[in-house]
Amino acid sequence: MSDGPSVAPLSTAAPWDLVAAHYATDVLPMFEQFSRRALELAGVVAGQSIVDVACGPGTLARLAADLGADVAAIDFSAAMIAELHRAASPAQAARITATVGDGTALAWPNAGFDAGFSMFGLMFFPDRARGFAELARVLRPHAACVVSSWKSLDRVPVLAAAYAALEELLPGPKPPHRGMPLVDVATCREEMTAGGFRDVEVVEFAGSAEVSSTSAFVAQMERTNAPIALAKQRLGDAWPAIAEQLRERVVARVGDGPQTITMPANLIIGRR
């Protein structure tokens, strides 16, 4: 089931516009790990036509183009699409058509693509059922589709510490708690199957990255984490003091040494 009709902040383009410019420099190396595995699971080869929904700055789209696939990419964040255009090589750009649009109302006709993907995008849709159904609609019979979602953040201690500290520090009433969507395997299978896919499996895969210190990781989160970017924008001049307290609290909880950030995810694969 989707989260209901109310629109959560991460279901709007605004926070993703705020972090788009730093995705390529800060988190691309980790996100490429997930995209490469997704392309392997779907068996993408040269000459295929694929769709990448909620494509972000084009992490998967550019890798698919390198394989010789033609890619139709869409994201509701104009800033993310601009980053895709900026980062794509001439050879990649020749194979990618990227547009700003709604992943729950795709403009493409039925049964037009050989494979489909949504990497950490569809999981935030206000209507995930519609997102799955639209992906199914535009895929050819037997086409593979991979949708990724994060596992519980409790499995990433430094990230869990940062979110807990942020919740403690932010002024004003706390927003309604929304659990991370598509965390458990059963829900992943149920939602993708209900969306029109068969033979649905969930593969756990973890990407990892090294950071020089906890302080450096918290600074990176300020640049690339959508909820923190929203808080920073909302608080304006009050943010620097909160940011310093955030850093101090996370360091107190996990230490300030080098960190290996390992992010486990669900790669949900099904066939049309």
C-alpha positions as CSV (number, residue, x, y, z in Angstrom):
1,M,0.0,0.0,0.0
2,S,1.1,3.6,-0.6
3,D,1.5,6.1,2.2
4,G,-1.9,7.7,1.4
5,P,-3.0,10.9,-0.2
6,S,-0.9,13.4,1.9
7,V,2.3,14.4,0.1
8,A,5.5,13.9,2.1
9,P,8.3,16.4,1.6
10,L,10.5,13.8,-0.2
11,S,7.6,13.2,-2.7
12,T,8.1,16.7,-4.1
13,A,10.9,18.0,-6.3
14,A,12.0,20.8,-4.0
15,P,14.4,18.9,-1.7
16,W,16.0,17.0,-4.6
17,D,16.6,20.3,-6.5
18,L,18.5,21.5,-3.4
19,V,20.9,18.5,-3.4
20,A,21.2,17.8,-7.1
21,A,24.5,19.7,-7.7
22,H,26.3,17.6,-5.1
23,Y,25.1,14.2,-6.1
24,A,27.7,13.6,-8.8
25,T,30.7,14.7,-6.6
26,D,29.6,13.2,-3.3
27,V,27.4,10.1,-3.7
28,L,27.8,9.0,-7.3
29,P,30.5,6.4,-6.6
30,M,28.3,4.6,-4.1
31,F,25.1,4.9,-6.2
32,E,26.9,3.5,-9.2
33,Q,27.4,0.3,-7.3
34,F,23.6,-0.2,-7.0
35,S,23.0,0.8,-10.6
36,R,25.6,-1.6,-12.0
37,R,24.1,-4.5,-10.0
38,A,20.6,-3.5,-11.2
39,L,21.7,-3.6,-14.8
40,E,23.2,-7.0,-14.3
41,L,20.1,-8.4,-12.7
42,A,18.0,-7.1,-15.6
43,G,20.5,-8.5,-18.2
44,V,20.7,-5.2,-20.1
45,V,22.7,-5.5,-23.4
46,A,23.5,-3.3,-26.3
47,G,20.6,-2.5,-28.6
48,Q,17.9,-2.6,-25.9
49,S,15.6,0.3,-25.1
50,I,15.2,0.9,-21.4
51,V,13.3,3.4,-19.2
52,D,14.7,4.9,-16.0
53,V,12.0,6.5,-13.8
54,A,13.1,9.0,-11.1
55,C,16.5,8.9,-12.8
56,G,18.1,11.5,-10.6
57,P,21.4,12.8,-12.1
58,G,21.5,9.9,-14.5
59,T,23.6,7.5,-12.6
60,L,22.0,4.4,-14.1
61,A,21.1,6.0,-17.4
62,R,24.7,6.8,-18.2
63,L,25.9,3.4,-17.3
64,A,23.2,1.8,-19.4
65,A,24.2,4.1,-22.3
66,D,27.8,2.9,-21.9
67,L,26.5,-0.7,-22.4
68,G,24.9,0.4,-25.7
69,A,21.3,0.7,-24.6
70,D,19.0,3.5,-25.5
71,V,17.6,5.2,-22.4
72,A,14.4,7.2,-21.8
73,A,15.0,8.9,-18.5
74,I,12.5,11.0,-16.4
75,D,12.6,12.8,-13.1
76,F,10.4,15.4,-11.5
77,S,13.4,17.5,-10.4
78,A,14.6,19.9,-13.2
79,A,17.9,20.3,-11.3
80,M,18.5,16.6,-11.4
81,I,17.8,16.5,-15.2
82,A,20.2,19.4,-15.6
83,E,22.9,17.5,-13.8
84,L,22.3,14.5,-16.1
85,H,22.8,16.7,-19.2
86,R,25.8,18.3,-17.7
87,A,27.5,15.0,-16.7
88,A,26.7,12.9,-19.8
89,S,29.5,12.4,-22.3
90,P,28.7,13.0,-25.9
91,A,28.5,9.3,-26.5
92,Q,26.1,8.9,-23.5
93,A,24.0,11.9,-24.5
94,A,23.5,10.4,-28.0
95,R,21.7,7.5,-26.3
96,I,19.8,9.2,-23.5
97,T,16.6,11.2,-23.9
98,A,16.0,12.9,-20.5
99,T,12.9,14.8,-19.6
100,V,11.3,16.5,-16.5
101,G,8.0,14.7,-15.7
102,D,5.8,12.6,-13.4
103,G,6.8,9.0,-12.8
104,T,3.1,8.2,-12.1
105,A,1.9,9.5,-15.4
106,L,4.5,8.4,-18.0
107,A,4.0,9.9,-21.5
108,W,5.3,6.8,-23.4
109,P,3.0,4.3,-25.1
110,N,2.3,0.8,-23.9
111,A,4.9,-2.0,-24.2
112,G,7.7,0.1,-25.6
113,F,10.7,-0.8,-23.5
114,D,12.9,-3.9,-23.0
115,A,13.7,-3.2,-19.3
116,G,12.7,-0.7,-16.6
117,F,14.3,0.8,-13.5
118,S,13.7,3.1,-10.6
119,M,16.6,3.5,-8.3
120,F,15.6,4.9,-4.9
121,G,12.9,7.0,-6.6
122,L,9.7,5.1,-6.8
123,M,10.0,4.3,-3.1
124,F,9.2,7.9,-2.3
125,F,6.2,8.3,-4.7
126,P,3.0,9.4,-2.9
127,D,1.2,6.7,-4.9
128,R,3.6,3.8,-5.3
129,A,1.0,1.5,-6.7
130,R,0.5,3.9,-9.6
131,G,4.3,4.1,-10.0
132,F,4.6,0.3,-10.3
133,A,1.6,0.1,-12.7
134,E,3.0,2.8,-15.0
135,L,6.4,1.0,-15.2
136,A,4.6,-2.3,-16.0
137,R,2.5,-0.5,-18.7
138,V,5.4,0.8,-20.7
139,L,7.4,-2.5,-20.7
140,R,7.2,-5.2,-23.3
141,P,6.0,-8.7,-22.3
142,H,8.6,-10.6,-20.3
143,A,10.7,-7.4,-19.8
144,A,12.7,-7.2,-16.6
145,C,12.2,-4.4,-14.1
146,V,14.3,-3.4,-11.1
147,V,13.2,-1.1,-8.3
148,S,15.4,-0.3,-5.4
149,S,14.7,0.7,-1.9
150,W,16.7,1.1,1.3
151,K,16.8,-1.4,4.1
152,S,16.3,-0.1,7.7
153,L,18.5,2.8,8.6
154,D,19.2,1.1,11.9
155,R,21.7,-1.0,10.0
156,V,23.8,2.1,9.2
157,P,24.8,3.4,12.7
158,V,26.3,6.7,11.7
159,L,23.3,7.6,9.6
160,A,20.8,6.5,12.4
161,A,22.8,8.6,14.8
162,A,22.6,11.6,12.5
163,Y,18.8,11.3,12.1
164,A,18.2,10.8,15.8
165,A,20.3,13.9,16.6
166,L,18.6,16.0,13.9
167,E,15.2,15.1,15.4
168,E,16.4,16.2,18.8
169,L,17.7,19.5,17.5
170,L,15.1,20.8,15.1
171,P,12.8,23.4,16.7
172,G,9.1,23.4,16.4
173,P,6.6,20.5,16.3
174,K,7.9,17.2,15.0
175,P,6.4,16.1,11.7
176,P,4.5,12.8,11.6
177,H,6.8,9.9,11.7
178,R,6.9,8.1,8.4
179,G,8.7,4.8,8.3
180,M,11.1,4.1,5.4
181,P,9.0,2.6,2.6
182,L,9.6,-0.8,1.0
183,V,11.9,-1.9,3.7
184,D,10.7,-5.5,4.3
185,V,10.9,-8.2,1.6
186,A,7.2,-9.2,1.8
187,T,6.0,-5.7,1.2
188,C,8.4,-5.3,-1.7
189,R,7.1,-8.5,-3.3
190,E,3.4,-7.7,-2.7
191,E,3.6,-4.1,-4.1
192,M,5.5,-5.1,-7.3
193,T,3.3,-8.1,-7.9
194,A,0.1,-5.9,-7.4
195,G,1.6,-3.5,-9.9
196,G,1.5,-6.0,-12.7
197,F,4.8,-8.0,-12.4
198,R,5.4,-11.7,-12.0
199,D,8.2,-13.8,-10.6
200,V,9.1,-11.1,-8.2
201,E,12.3,-11.6,-6.2
202,V,14.1,-9.3,-3.7
203,V,17.9,-9.3,-3.7
204,E,19.8,-7.6,-0.9
205,F,22.8,-5.6,-2.1
206,A,25.0,-3.2,-0.2
207,G,27.0,-0.3,-1.5
208,S,29.9,1.1,0.5
209,A,32.1,4.2,0.6
210,E,34.9,5.4,2.8
211,V,34.9,8.8,4.5
212,S,37.8,10.4,6.3
213,S,35.9,11.1,9.5
214,T,32.4,11.3,11.0
215,S,32.6,15.1,10.8
216,A,33.3,14.8,7.1
217,F,30.3,12.5,6.7
218,V,28.0,14.9,8.5
219,A,29.2,17.7,6.3
220,Q,28.5,15.6,3.3
221,M,25.0,14.9,4.5
222,E,24.4,18.7,4.6
223,R,25.1,18.8,0.9
224,T,23.4,15.6,-0.3
225,N,20.7,14.6,2.2
226,A,17.3,15.9,1.1
227,P,15.7,16.1,4.6
228,I,18.7,18.0,6.0
229,A,18.7,20.3,2.9
230,L,15.1,21.2,3.6
231,A,15.9,21.9,7.3
232,K,18.8,24.0,6.3
233,Q,16.7,26.1,3.9
234,R,13.9,26.5,6.4
235,L,16.1,27.6,9.3
236,G,18.3,30.0,7.4
237,D,20.6,31.9,9.7
238,A,19.8,29.6,12.6
239,W,21.1,26.5,10.8
240,P,24.9,26.9,11.3
241,A,24.6,26.6,15.1
242,I,22.3,23.5,14.7
243,A,24.7,22.0,12.2
244,E,27.6,22.3,14.7
245,Q,25.5,20.7,17.4
246,L,24.5,17.9,15.0
247,R,28.1,17.2,14.2
248,E,29.0,17.2,17.9
249,R,26.2,14.8,18.8
250,V,27.0,12.3,16.0
251,V,30.7,12.3,16.9
252,A,29.8,11.8,20.6
253,R,27.8,8.7,19.6
254,V,30.0,7.0,17.1
255,G,33.4,8.7,17.4
256,D,35.2,10.9,14.9
257,G,37.5,8.4,13.2
258,P,37.3,7.2,9.6
259,Q,34.0,5.6,8.6
260,T,33.1,2.9,6.2
261,I,29.5,3.7,5.2
262,T,27.7,0.5,4.1
263,M,24.2,1.1,2.8
264,P,22.1,-2.1,2.4
265,A,19.3,-2.0,-0.1
266,N,16.5,-4.1,-1.6
267,L,16.8,-4.7,-5.3
268,I,13.3,-5.8,-6.3
269,I,13.2,-7.5,-9.7
270,G,10.2,-8.8,-11.6
271,R,9.1,-9.5,-15.1
272,R,6.2,-8.0,-17.0
